Each structure stands twice: as C-alpha cells, then as structure tokens.
Amino acid sequence: MPDYVLDGVLHTIDLSRNSWRKLLEAVDRDLESCGRAVSAVRFGGDDQPSFRSHALGRRHVATLGRIEITTNDAAELLADTILTARRSIPVLSQSAAQLAVEFRGSSPDRAVRRLTELVDALRTLTVLTAAIAEVVDGQRTELPPLRADDVTDAVGDALHGLIEAQVGQDWARAAECLERDLAPAIARWDALFDRLEGRRMAA
C-alpha cells in the first residue's frame, strides 16, 4: 500500500482516501486534536506551495510520488500566515499605483499584462483571507462570523471598473480606477487583518 511521511514518521494511506484532498482532510482532522496544522507538503521531493488548491486536490495519491507532510503549531502558523498576508498589502497597493502611471504612459499593452498578474495576486490574497477568517471564527464559535464585505466589495467594484475600461481600451479611465479606487481599497485590507488579529488574540 502507498505510504506518506508526516513529520518524519511513516504512515500507510487508507486507499479509500484515494485523492489528495481526502487524505489532506483526514490529516487535518487528526492534527486538529493536538493543536497542529499542515505547513508544508512535498510530492516526489518537490515543494507544493499550493497544496490546498482545488486542482491538486483531485489528483490520485498514487500519481503524486513520495508524499511528505510537515506540520507546525497551529497558533504559530496562523500568526505567521497573517503576517505574510499583511506584508503583501503595501506591495499590491503600490503595484496598483504604479500601473496607473504605466497606463498613462506609452505602453498600455505592457500595463495590461501586469494588470493580469495583479488580479491573480489579489485573488490569492482573497482566498488566503477567507481561509484565515474561517480558522479564526472557528476558535470562537459564539462570535458572529467576521464579514469582509466592506473591504472585498471595494476591491471588487474597482476591478469591475477596470474591466470595463480595459474592454473599451479607455486607458485614462483604467489609470483613474487604479489610482483612485483600487490602490486605496487594497490598502484598507490591513484593517481587516487588524480585526482578525483582535479576534485571534481573544480566542
């Protein structure tokens, strides 16, 4: 039967959990009782930074090679994850402001390509924030779930305006959306993490 390594200890995979998603869910449940969480995964010696992605979750465990799972203290991992997410906020906000300059310049086509990268990064931050909020809310089930609508809606509205400007190739409007709407909306994300940190510390 196929095996996996969890913090250096060899375990046998239950073949009924034939997908990576099912195996990871089982490992998560076992770790929850001891206050730990998965922090890193390697397949066949290769790091898998997106080990929780939907696409990877469908893969059959037999196709992944040697599975190595590393865990960390769940509270420390959550704090580190929030810190990493926080550090990305000024970078993304500055990128949006810089893109505004590029859209006003002589190479809007290059700015369009960079805009795609920015949108992908924002999508990643959104998914990460949702995962953090789910963990934090799970620590204090008597509290109402934290809503991020005031932050993510502002970003979503700005992106919608950008899409309309891009379709119409209205680069002046795209620059205005980036500078006036998107960059400030991204900067407000830090306030959301302030609230998440407050709830985490209260747990």
N, C-alpha and C positions, 0 to 999 in steps of 0.2 A: 504493500500500500504506500502511496506517496506520503512524504513527511514535510514538516516545516519546522523552522527553528525560531523559538520565542525566547529572547534574551539569553541566547546561548544554549537553551535546553531543547532537545529534540522531541517533537510531538508527532503523533500519527494523525493524518487528516481523515475525518469521517467522510467517506465517499458520497454520502447523501448530501453533503455540502459541496456540490461539485463546481460551484462558481466561486470566484474570488470574493464577490460580495457576500455570499452566505458564510464563507469562512471568516471574513473580517467581522461580520455581525456577531458570530459566535465568540470570537476572541474579545471583541468589545464588551460583551455581556460578562465574560469571565473576569475581565480586568476591572470592571466597574466595582465589584465587591471588595477589591483591595486598593481602590483609590489610584489606579494607574490607567494610562491611556497609550494607544499606539502613537509613536512619534516618528518612526521611520520604517520603510519597507524596501527590501531589495528582492528582485527576481533574477535568478541566474547571475548574481553578482552585480547587477545594475540597479542603481538607485531609482526609486519610483516616487518622485515628489507629488504626483497626482494620484496617489494610491486609493483615494476615495472617489475618483471620478466614475461617472456612470458607465462610460465606455469600458474602462478597465474592469469594473465590477462584473461584467457579463462574461469575462474570459474564464474558461475552464481551468481549474487548478493544474491539470496535467500539462497544460501548454506554457506554464509560467517558469519552468525550471525550478531551481532550489529557491524556496521561499524563506526569507529571513525577516523577522519582525523584531523591532526594538521598541521598548516601552519607556515611559518616564512617569514621574509623579504627575497625576492629572492636574493638580492645582498649579504646579510649576509650569507645566506645558501650556495650560490656558493663559497664564500670565505672560509667558514668552510669545504666544501666538498673538495676543492683543498688542504687545509691544511691537512686534513685526508689522502688524497691520497698521498701527499708528504711524510708524516710520514711513510707510508708503504714501500717506496722505499729502504731505507737503510736496513730495516728488510729483505726484499726479496732478496736483493743483498747479504747480509750476509748469508742468508739461502742457497743460491746457492753455495757460497764458502764453507760452512760447509758440504754440500752434497758432494762436491768434495773430501773432506777428508774422508767421510764415504765410498764413492765408492772405495777409495784406501785401505780401511781397510778390516776387516774380515767378515763384514756383509753387502754385497751389496744388499741383498734382502730387508733389512730394508731401505736402501737408496732408492730403487725403490719405496717403499710405500711412503716415504716422498717426492719423486720427483712428484708423482701424486698430492699431496697437494700443492706443489709449483706451478705446472702448473695451477691448479684450481685458486689459488690466482692471478696468472698473467692474467688469463682470466678475472677475476673480475676487476682487475685494467685496463685492456684494455677497457672493456665495460664502466667503470666509466669515463675514459679519453675521450672516444668518446662522451659521454653524456655531459661532461663539455665543450668540444670543440664546440659542437652543440649550447649550450646555449651562449657561448662567441661570436661565429661567428654571432649568431642571433642579438646580441647587436650592431654590426657594419656591416650591410649588404653591405656597399660599399667596404669593405675589402675582398680580396680573402680568401676562407676558409683555415684555418690552416691545414697543412698536417703533419701527424705524422709518415710518411713512414720511415724517417731516423732512428727513434727510434724503432718502432714496427717491421720493417723489420729485424733489427739486432737481436731482441729478437726471431722473427720467425725463422731466419736462425739458431740460436743457438739451438732452440728447435728441429728443423729438424735434426740437427746433433746428438742431444741427443737420438732421437727416433731410428735413425739408429744404434747407439751404443748399445742401450738397446735391440733391436731386435737381434743383433749379440752377446749380452752379453759381449761386449767389455768394461769392467768397467774402464779400464785405459783411454780409449777414452772418456767415459762418464765424468770422472773426469776432463779431459782436457777441454772438451766443457763447463762444468760448470764454471771452474775457469778462463779459457782464454776468453771465448765468452759470456756466459750468465750473469755472475755476472757484468762485465763491461757494458754490454748492458742495464741491468736493472738500473744501476747507472746513465746512460745517460738520463733516463726518467725524471730526475729532470730538465734538460734543457728544455724539452718540457713544463713542468709546468711553468718555467720562462717565456716562450713565451706566454703561456695562461694568466698568471698574467699580463703581459705587455699589452695584448690586452684588458683584463678586465678593467684595470685601465684607458685605453684610451677611453673606451666606455662612 
